[in-house]
Amino acid sequence: MRIDTLLADYRRIVAVVVLALTFTALSVGQVGQPHPRAKAVALDSSVKELIVLNGPPESMGMKSGYIVLGPGKSVGKHGTGHHEELLVVLEGAGEMLFKDGSKLPVKANTAVYCPPETEHDVMNSGNQALRYVYVVAEVR
């Protein structure tokens, strides 16, 4: 075999190995970043707030929490900024209140979406605990 043929074969092999390593690194997460691990968190109704996911390195960017509001209580006004927010209501009834005065009812077994750049509050308007999980993801 000629040296130029051997060199060409060697370059092809190196290129394939580099491509395979790059693909493997990207499929597990960003290069040099730890890959998040699966986890389960028990939702205890005796706590008022529990952080489920706090962003990297626990997740690729998602944040999540569990909230329990007593009757008449609210989570407090806050904005979504550059994030989308999803509430999954497990128990109770309440309202999502918006800056413009509009309201959206929330109740058990519903999911409520709140778009980016939205100031809002969640208030328990029922006579039992309002329990929900929120999930926040950055808009890219």
N, C-alpha and C positions, 0 to 999 in steps of 0.2 A: 504494500500500500504506500501511496505517496504521502509525504508529510502534509501537503495542503489538504488532502482528503481527511486525514486524521484530525487536523486542526479544525476543519469545518464540522466534523462529527462531534468533537469535544465542545465546540461553541454551542451546537444545538442541544447537547446534553445539559450544559450549564444553564442555558436559557430555559429549558423545561423545568429543571430543578428550582431555579429562581421563581418562575411562574407558579409552581406548585406551592412553594413556601409562602409566597405572597398571598395566594388564594387562601391557604390554610390560616394565615394570620388574620386576614380580613373576615373570614367566616367565623372566627371566635371572638371578634371584637376589634377595636382599633389596635394597631401595632403598638406593643408596649403597654397596653392597658389591660388590667385584669378583667376577665370575663365574669359577668354577674352569675350568681348561683341561684337556683330555684329555692324558694323558701315558703313556708306556711306560717301564718301568724294567727293565733287564737284571738277572737274578738270578744272581749270581756265586757258585759253590759254594766259592770260596776265602775268602770273608768269613764271619765268624761272625754278624754282625747288620747289617741294612741297613734304614733307615727308607724305606718306599715312599711313604706319605702321612703328613703330620704335622698334619692338621687344616686349618682355615681359614688362609690363603686357598687352599691347594692343593685342598681339598675343602669341601663344605658342613658337614662335621663328622666324617666318617669318618677313622679313622687305620688304618694298615696297616704291616706290616713283614715282613721275611724273616729267618728264624733257621736257623742250622746248628749242631747240637749233635753233638759227638763221642761215641763210645761211653762210657756211664757218666756223662755230663754232664747237668746240668739247667739250665733257664732261671732257676730261683729262685722261691721262693714269692712270690706276688703276688695281689692281689684285683682283681676286675673293677669294683668300685664301682658306679656308675650306668651301666655299659656292658655290652653284650652282646659276646661274643667268638666268632669263628669261626676255627678252624684248618683249613687245607687242606694235608694232608700230601702232599708230593711224593715223598719217598724215605725209606726206613728204617722203623724200628719203635720204639715207646716206650710210655709210659703218661702219662696225665694223672692226677695224684695230688691228692686233695681233702683238706681240713682234717679231715673226719670219718674219714679212713683208707681211704675207698673209692678204687678205681682204675678208669680207663677206658682200654682199649687204643687206641693210635693207630698206624696203619700207612699205608704208601704208598697213594695213590689213595683216601683217605677224607677226609671233612670232619667236624670235631668241633665241636659247639656248647657254649658255656659261658655259663650265664645270669648276669644281674646279681647283685652281692653274693655272689660265689663266690670263696673263697680257693682257689688251686690252684697246681700246679707242673707242668711238662712235663719228663719225664726220658727220655733215650735208653737203652733197655734192650737194644738190638740190638748187632750187631758192626760196623755201618757207620754213616756219618753219617745223622742224622735231619734232614731239610730240610723246613721248612714255612713257609707264609705265614699270618700272622694278620691278621684284620680286626676292628677294634673300632668300635662305633657307640654313641653315647649314647642311653639310653632316655629318651624324652620323655613 
